[in-house]
Amino acid sequence: MLELPEDLRRRLERHVVPYALALIDRSAACALRLHADEAGAEHLLLTLMEDEDCAAHRAVVHAFADPGTIAEEALSLAAGILVTGSAASLPFSEGGVRALESARTLGARRGEASVRTAHVLAAALAALPDDLRRDAEDAGADQARLESAFGHADTPGAVPPGGALFRAFSEPAKRALSAAARLARQERLDAIGPAHLVVACLATEPELERIGGLSAARARMLFRGRWVDPTPPTLRALAADEDYQRFLGGLSPGSGSAELLGRFHAGETPEVAQLLARHRVTPALLERAAGAFRDPPA
């Protein structure tokens, strides 16, 4: 459930139909999936576009728009730990995020100037599911040898142990993350996992193949058909950010998911409003469709 101020929760329970209220709560799960610190209105739009039964989704289809395309564009606006590119945005899996955080920890503990590709590779290898990690080690992957590639910082202690995750990542390491995202998209997956990070690090920095004992081609062959990260998400309470609270506080009595969709045109979410307008999901269309689409019973 989405954490909200008590007075706002009571207001929503009075003003929002039960099915739409459940969608609002599900936006927190969407934000968790993207590893956001707080839930935002963009996570609600993603939730609406993923639910084929809700009135908002059906109104978008009625506008001859594609909910999947809208969701892809909304993803680039949503808070979270993602790689955002011209082709598409893609979040990291739970294991992928743990690998990135471990890579930062490696850099911070060793007093490095930045998080390097070698740190990401070592952390990603450690984050692989047990069977993949064993196969990688049997194929020659050597974590200990990778430590020799970490190097030393010109400015000791430059990698902070916390804060924005990618702030201290080097440009070569960021290129490896982008390559991992491309690989995940090629495999038609919805998240970037540790296996993608391993192959991308080896492919973008070939020197690590020699040092780490495993080639990118060999790793790709080992991981074929086994890319999906099975690490379960870390469940935690998630609050709505202030903008999202204002968004929800402006809902009228009797609001369903179609009214939630229309609320994006109220002026508080201009980027989302522009996104919807590009797909012909306009206030005029939503007004004409009012009453034509209803949410299912709760």
N, C-alpha and C positions, 0 to 999 in steps of 0.2 A: 504493500500500500504506500502511496505517496504521502510523505510527511507534510502537513499543512498546519498553519495556525488554527486553533480550535474554532475560532469564530468563522473563518473561511470554510472550514470543513462543514460546519453546521449549515452555512449558507448554501453550499453546493448540494448538500443532502436535501434541502428544501427546493432548490431551483433546477436541479439537473435530473433528467430521467435516469433510472438505475443503470441501464446499459451504458449510457454515456459516462456516468460516474465511474463505472468499472474501467472504461477506456482511459479516463484520466489517471486512475490508479496504475493502470498498465504502462503508462508513460514512464513511470519510475523504473520498471523492469527494462524498458528500452534504453533509458539512460545508463542503467547499470551495465547492460550489454556493451555499451560504448565506453564504459569506464569513466563516465562523467562524474564530477564532484557533486553536481546538483542537476535536477531535472529542469528542462526548459520547455517553452512552447514548441520548439522544433521537434522535440521528442514526442510530443503529442501528435504532431502532423504525421510523423513516421508511423505511429501507432494506428492512426486513422487509415492510412494508406495500406497498411498490412492486414486490416480486418475487412474481409470481403463481404461480411454480413451487415456492417453498419451502414447507416443512411449516408454518411459522408462519402464513403467509398463508392457507393452506387451513384451518388450525385456527380462524382468526378467521371465515372464511366459514361453517364448520361451526357456529359459535356464533350464526349469523344476525346477525352484525355486519358492518359495511361497512368494509373496510380503507381505502378512500379517506377516509371520515369520520374514522377514527382518525388517519390521516396528517395531515389538516388540523389536528386538535386537537394532535397531537404537534408540529407545526410552531411553534405558539405557545409551546411550552416549550423549543424548541431554540435554542441559541446561534447568532447570525448577525446580519446586517444586514437587518432586516425592518421592515415596517409591520404592527403587530399591532392588530387592531380587533375589534369585536364580531361582524362578519360572517365574517371570516377573516383569516389572516396571509399575507403575501406578501413574498417576498424581492425585492431589487433584482437586476437583471441585472449582468453585468460592466461594461458601459458605464454603467449607472445608478450603480454604486458609484464608478466613476472620476469621474463628473460631481459626485457629492456630495463626494468628496475634493477635487476642483478648486474647488468652491464654498467649502469651508472654507479652502483655500489663498488664494483671493481675499480673503476676509475678514481672514485673518491678515496678509497682506502689506500691506493698506491700513489696518491698525490699527483695524478696525471693532469695535464693541461686540458684534456678533452676526453670524451668517451670515444674510443676508437673502434674501428671495424673488428679488430681482434677481440676486444672486450665483448662485443655483441655476439661474435661467433662462439666464444667460450661459454657465455651465458646461455645462448640458444641450444648448444649441445647439451648442457646440463638440464635444460628445461624440456628436452624431448621426452615423450613417453618411454617407459622402461625398455620396451621391445625395440624401438627405433634407436635408442641410445646404445643398447648392446650391439645392434647390427652395425652402427656407425663405428663403434670401438673395434669390432671384429674386422672392419674394413680398413682400419688404420688410424682412425681419429684418436688424437693424443692430447688431452686437456693440458697436461703438464708442459708439453713442448710449446703449446700456445702461449704460455706465460712469458716466454722469451720474446714474443712479438709485441708485448704490451708497451715496451719502451719506457721512457722517463719524461717527466714534464719539464718544460722550460720554466713554468710558473707553478711550483708545487701548490697543491690544494685548490686549483682552479675549478675542479669538478665539485659542485655542491652536492651534499647527500640528499637534498630534497628540493622542493620547488617544481617549476615547470620541467617536465620530464626531458624534453628534447633540447633544452637550452644549451647544455654543454656537449651535445653530440657534435663530432667533427663533420665536415662536409663529406668526406668519403663514407663515414658511417651513415649519414643521412641518404646518400645515394644507394647504399645497400638496402636501407628500409624501403626506398622507392622501388628498387628491383624486386624486393620481397612482395610488395603489393602487386606489381605486374604479374608475378608468378601466381599469386593467389587468384587474381582475376582470370588468368589463362586456365586455371583449374576450375573456374566457375564456383569458387568458394566465397562465403560471406565474411571471412575473417582471415587475418594474417597470423599464422601459427609459427612455433619454433622451427619446424622443418623448412618453411619458406625462408626464414631468417638464415638458417645454416647454408642453404644452397646459394642465396643471394650474396652473403658475405664472401663465400669462396669464389663465386663468379665475378664479383666486382673488384676483388683484391686477390689476384691469382697467387701472389706470394704466400698467402695463408694456406694454399693447398699444400705447398712444400713443407711449411712449418707445422701445420696441423695434421699432416699425414692423410688427408682425405681430399679427393678432387670434387669439384662441383658436379661433374658428369656422373661420378660414382654415387654421390649423395642423392642426386636426382633419381637415379635408378633404384636406389635402396628405398626411397620414400614414395615411389610411384604407387598411387592408389591408397596411400596411407597419410595423406597430408593433413587430414582433419585433426585438430587438437581436441582431445577428449577431456581436458581439464575443466572441471565444473566451475562456474562463476562463484566468486565470493559474495555471499548474500549479506547485505547490510542495509540499514535504513538510509533513505535518500530524501532530502528535502527539495521542495520547489524553489527555484531562485526567485528574486523579488519581481522580475519582469513577468514571470509565469504566474505568480500570485496575483498581480494586477490584471493579467489577462483573464484569469479564472474569476476574479472578483467582479468583472463586468458582465457576466452572463445573466441573461434574463430568465425569469421563471419559465419552467417547461422546456428548457434547452435540452436538445438531443445532440447527436454527433454532427448533424448537418449545421446546427447553430454553432457548434464548436468550430467547424470549418469556416463559417461565415465570420466568426470573431477575428480571424486572421486579417480581415480587411478593415478592422476598426481603427487602424492607425498606430497601434502599439507594436506591430511586427512588420515594418515596411518591407524588409527583404523577403519575407515569406509571402506577403501580399503580391509583390512583383513576380515571384515564382509562380504563384497560382494564376495570376493574370496572363502570364506567358502561355499557360496551358488552357486558357479560355475559361478558367474557373473564376468567374467574376461575381461581384455582388449582385448584378442584375440576373445572372443565371441562377444563382442560389436563391434569389427571391422568387423567381418563376418556379423553381423546383420545390419551394416550401410546401410541405404537406404531401408531396408526391412520394417521398421516401421516409420510411419510419424505421427506427431501430427495432431489433427483435426484443422480445420480453427479456428481462434480466435473467 
